[in-house]
Amino acid sequence: MSDILRQLVQDIPIPRMVTIRQKFDDSRLADPIAELHARLQAADATEHIRAGQKVAVAVGSRGISRIGELTKAVVDELKRLGAEPFLVPCMGSHGGATAEGQRDVLAHLGIDEARMGCPVRSSMEVVELDRLPNGLPVYCDRIAAEEADAIVVINRIKPHTAFRGPIESGLLKMIAIGLGKQKGAEACHQLGFKYMAENVPAMARVMIAKLPIVFGVAVVENAYDQICGVEVLGTDIMEEREMELLVEAKRRLPSLLFPELEVLVIDYIGKNISGDGADPNITGRYPTPYAHGGPDINKIVVLDLTPESKGNANGVGTADFTTSRLVAKADWPGTYANGLTSTVCAPTKQATTLATDRDAIQAAIKTSNILDYNTVRMVRIRDTLHLGEIAISESLLDEARRHPQIEILSEPYELPFDADGFLPK
């Protein structure tokens, strides 16, 4: 069958590409770890930490810039105060919805017992804390709920990929869905993303009221995946301040500076990149009708899966084409578990699969609905977190030259496929 598919695409021309730099606001903290240490020592919230307390530090699965160092800074400060910190994976159903899988996800992010200097206590057991007026149960990780004297959460504030609201992806979502483990994530998603903007903060408020959550560390990144803000938020100001930080995060979000494309090639998708593998805020492809924005792209190709994703290929179904290499790396039961928990199953489907990178790109160009394939408007990116240096097809060169935020970095070149039809990454 692969020979038949290759015959259908083998004569499709692939354009020469040009490397460019997209320029966004690159202001950032010179030393975010030192900034975090200073804020921890100055924060009123840390006054609630007492010597001898067991403190659960809740950390998620996102590839936040310097997340290992941020986590270590929190652990060290808790130790300085005489507390006994331990880490709790805070990631809903990620890691295949298993305790060991979630421990492994943290280890891939550089967060393990040896490097952090404290235990990692991973479990999928939960306790039910209460129910919302609409009937949804509110769950929490059993260890954090029953054995911790205090709880601290760490997360990045950013736009969500499937809904819009004053609170989207940040500390409150980390509390409601991350600390809720698979059961909590499932409950929060049960009524669908249409009501997520209501249910996430509602669940988080219940958990803040019933659990010893002391403070959260909120991180904001610039368009280059660098930390431009870090704050320590007590629960008394957490919700209000997160709303303000979300506005800043949206202003900082990078983008593709070409509003209409025929083809977008993405080297890597993965859960460490985005909950949807590739951030829909960048691609314009959303898994639900409750979020919007981004470019108009006819066809999307995803070539490979990040090692940090541990086989979770959520998001591949949002693309049009992928490769046999990605499909072979996918942990399909773990990927399907993501859809069964979130109730959004289209992103966990297998996209149309071609044997190689070259075949998949040619298939996307062939189906892009243009008369002259040589004029295809095509962009190649590493992933949706890294949009500084990208590659564009020659047909976009004149437009790029006129754009004040774009710098041309190379002459046109052929994509360097190896003998087997794959691109170096």
N, C-alpha and C positions, 0 to 999 in steps of 0.2 A: 504493500500500500504506500509506503514511503516513497518508492520509485515513481509511482503514479503522481503523487503530490509534487515531487520534485520536477517532473516533466511539465506540470502545469505552471510552475513558477520560474523555471530555469532561465528563460529568456527575458525576464523582467529586469530592466537596468536599475542598478543601485547608484544613487547620485554621489558625486564627490562631496566631501564634507569640509567644513571650516571650523576651527576651534575659536570660540569667542569667550569673552568674560562679561557676564551680566553684573552690573554694579548696583548694589543696594546700600542702605545705611549700615555701615560696618562698625559703629560704635559699640563698645563692649567693656566689661569690667577687666581691668588690667590683671587683677588677681582675685578671681571669684572665690577661691577657697579661703583666702585671708579675709575677704569680705564676709563670708559666711561665719567664720570664727568670731569676728567682731560683732556681728549681729546676734549670734547666739549668746555671747557674753553680755550684751546690752539689753536683750529682750526681756520684757516683763514675764513672758510665758515660761521662761526657763526657771523662774523663781519657784514654780510649783514642783520642780524636780527635787527629791529628797535623797539623801545618802541611804543606800541600801535598797532603794526601789528597783524593781525589775521593770525595765522599759522596753517595750516592743517598738522597733524601728521598722516601719512598713515601707518597702521598696518595690517598685514595679518592674515591668519588662521592657520599658521603652529605652531606646538608645539615647538617653539624655547626655548632653556634653558633660564629660568628667563626672559621671554619676558615681563611679567608685570613689573618687576623691571627696565628693560631696557627702556621701554616706559615711566615709571614714571620719570626716570632720564632725559630723553629728555624733557618731559613736565616741570619739575622743572627748568631745565636750561633755557628754553624759558621764563618762568615766571620771572626768575632772570634778564633776559635781558629786561624785561618790556613788552614782547609780550603777546598776548592772544591766547594760543594754544587751539585747539579742535581736536578730534580724528575722522578720517575717515576710516571706514572699507575698506581695500584694498585687495580684494580677488576674483576678477572676478565673477564667478557664484556660489561660495560657499555659504553656508547658505541657500540653496534652491533658490538662485537668488532673494531673497527678502530683503528689507531694515531691517525688524525686525529680519529675520533669520541671517543676517550678524552681527547685533548688539549682538544677542545671542551668536554667535560664539566667538566674542571678550570677552563677559562676562565669557564664559566657560574657557577662557585662563587667567582669572583674570584681564581683562581690561574693566573697566566700569567707569562711571562718579564718583561714590563715591570713588573708590580706586585711580583713576588717578587725581582727583581734577580738571577736566575740562569736557566740554560737549563731548558727542559722537554724531556726526551728520551723520546718515546713510541714504543713498538714492541710488536708482538704476538709477536715471536720469543722462544722460550724454549729453555732447556737442561734436560735431564733430569738431576737430581742423584742420584737413588737410587730405590729401590722399597720400599714398606712390606712387612712379612711377608705381608700378604694379597694382594700383587701390584700394588697401585695405584702408578703412577708418581708421583714428586714432581718438579714442574717449578718453574722460576724464570725471571722476566724475564731475557733474555740480557744486556742492558746492565747491569743491577744485579749479575748473577752474575759477569760477566767483566770489567767495566770499573770497578766501584766498589771502592775500598779499604775503605769502610765503608757500612753501610746503616742508616737510621733510619726507623721507621714511625710514623705518626700515626693514631689512630682513637678513636672513642667506644666505651665499654663499655656494652652494653645487652643485654636479652634477645633471643634469636634469634626469628624469626617462624615457624620450621618444625621446630625440635627443642628438646629440653631436655637440659641437662647442666651440669657444674660450669664448663665453658668454653663460651660460646655466641658472641656477636658482639662482637669486640674485637680486640686486637692479634694474637692467635694466628690468628684467622680472616683478618685482613688479610694476615698473612704467607703462610698456606697457600693461600688462594684469591685474594687480591688480587695479591700478587707472582707468583702462578702464572699470571696472565693467563687467557685463555680456556681454554688447554689444562689448566692447573692446576685451574681451577674445574671443568672437565668431569671431570677425574680424581677430584677430591674428592667430587663428586656421584654418581659412577658407580654406587656400591653403594646409593645412596639415603639419605634423611635418617634412616632407622632407625639407621644406623651413623655419622652425622655427628659425634655427640658424641665418638666414638672417633677418627675419621679426621682431624678438624681439628687437634687437638693433636698427634697422631702425626706428621702432615706438617710442622707447624710446628717440632716438635723436630728433625726431620731437617734442615730448612732452617737452623735456628739453629746446628746443629752444623757444617754445611758452608758456610755463608755468613758474611761479616763483619758480621752484624747486631749493632749496638753497643747500641742502646737503642730504646725505644718511648715515645711520648708518649700517655698514656692520659687520656681526657676522660670525665667523668661529668656528665650534665645533670640539672637538676631538671625538675619537671613542666611548667615554662613555657619549655622549650627554652633555658634559661640555664645557663651553666657553674657547677657547684657544686664541682667537683673537677678538678684537673689534676696528673698525676704523671709523673715521668721514671723509667722502669723499665729497669734493665739486664736482660740476658737471664738472669742468675742468679736473679732474683726475679720475672721477668715472669709466669710461669704461676701461681705461688702467689698473687701480688698481684692478678692479673686475676680469680681466683676470688672474692676478697674484694670487689673493686670491683663484680663482677656482683651480689652480694647487695645492695650499696648501690644500684646502678642499678635493681634490681627494686623496692626500697622506694620509690624516687623516681618510678617510672613513673606518669604520669597515668592517668586512667580516666574512663569515663562513669559518673556516679554514679547511673545508673538501670539496674538489672540486667536488666530485661526491656523490650524495645521492639518495636513493630510495624515501624517504618521508621526507618532511619538515612540521612540525606542527607549526602554528602561532596562539598564543592565541588571539591576537587582531589586527585588521586592523582599519584604520580610517584616515580621512583627516588631523588630527593633527599629525599623524605619517608620512604620505607622501601624496602627491597629488594623488598617485595611491593606497592609502590604506596601502600597504606594499611596501617598496622601491625596485623597480626592480634591482637597483644596488647591492642589497644584495641577492635577490632571484634568479636573472638571468632570470626572466620572465618579458619581456618588452611588453608594449602594442602596440609598433610599430617596424618596422624593422630598425629604424634609430638610435637605441642605442644598446649597446652590453656590455658583460662582466658579471662576476659573475659565480656561480657554475652551474653544470649540475644536475638538480633535476627532477626526474621522476614525482612525484606527490606532490602537495601542498594542505594542509588542512588549512582552516581558521575557527577558532572556534567562535569568538565573535567580536563585534563592540564596539569601544570606545565611552563612553558617549559624549566626546567632538566633535565627528563627527556629532552629531545631526541627526543621521539616514542616513547620506550619506555613502552608501556602495560601492562607486567606488573602484574597485580592486577585488571585490569578484569574478567577472567573469574571472579574471586571474588565480584564483585557480581552482583546480579540484573538491574539495569537501568542503562543509560547513555544518552548522547545522541549524535546525529549529529555534533555539534561535536567531541566527544572522538574519535570514530571517525575523523573526517577528519584530525585532528592526529596520529593514531597512525602510527608507522613500524612496520608490521606485520612485515616481515622482521626488523628489529631486535628487536621484541618476541618473535617466535618463537625467535630465537637465544637469548634468555634462557631459554626453556623447554627448548630442546634442550640447553643447557649444564647447567642445574640438574636436568634430567630430570623436572621438575614442570611439566606443560603445561596443566593446568586454568586457572591464573591468566592465561595468555596468550590464552585464547579470547575472542571478542567476546561480551559480555553482550547480552541482549535490548535492542535499540536503538530509542529513540523520537526523534522529531524535535527536541524542545525540553526544557528543564528542567522546565517545567510538565507536559508529557506524561509524562515519566519518573517524576516524583513522583506523579502521579495513578495511573500504572500500579502503582507500589509499594503505594500505599494500597489500590487495588482488589484486589490479590492478597494482602493481609496477613491474610486469614482472620478478619475481625471482622464482627459483625453491623451495627454502626453506625459508618460511616466517620468520622463527626464526633467519635468518641471516640478516634481513632487516637493511639497513643503514639509521637510522632515527635520526632526530634532532628536538627538541622542543625549540622554543624561545617565549618570551613574545610578542615582536613586533620587527620590524626592526630597531628601535632606540636603543634597549637595547640588545647588543650582548656580554656583559661581561660574565655574568653567564648564561649558557644555559645547556640543557640536551641532552645527546647523548645515543643512544642504545648501549648495551653491545658489539655489533659487531664492534663498532668503538673504543673500549677501547684501544686495542694495538696500533692503529694508534695515538690515543691521547697521550698515554704515550711517544711516540717517538717525539712528536712535541715540539719544544723549546718554543712555545708561549702558551702552554696549561698546566694548573694545574688541577689535579684531586681533586675534593672536596668531593666526597661521595663514599660510597659503592653502588653496584647495588640495585635498588629498583623497586617495582611495581608502575605503575602510580596510584595515589590515586583517582580513580573514586568514586563518591558518589553513593548512591542507585539508583539514576536516570540515571547514566551513564555520569555525567558531572565532569570535573576537577575543583578543586579549583584554583582561579587565583588571 
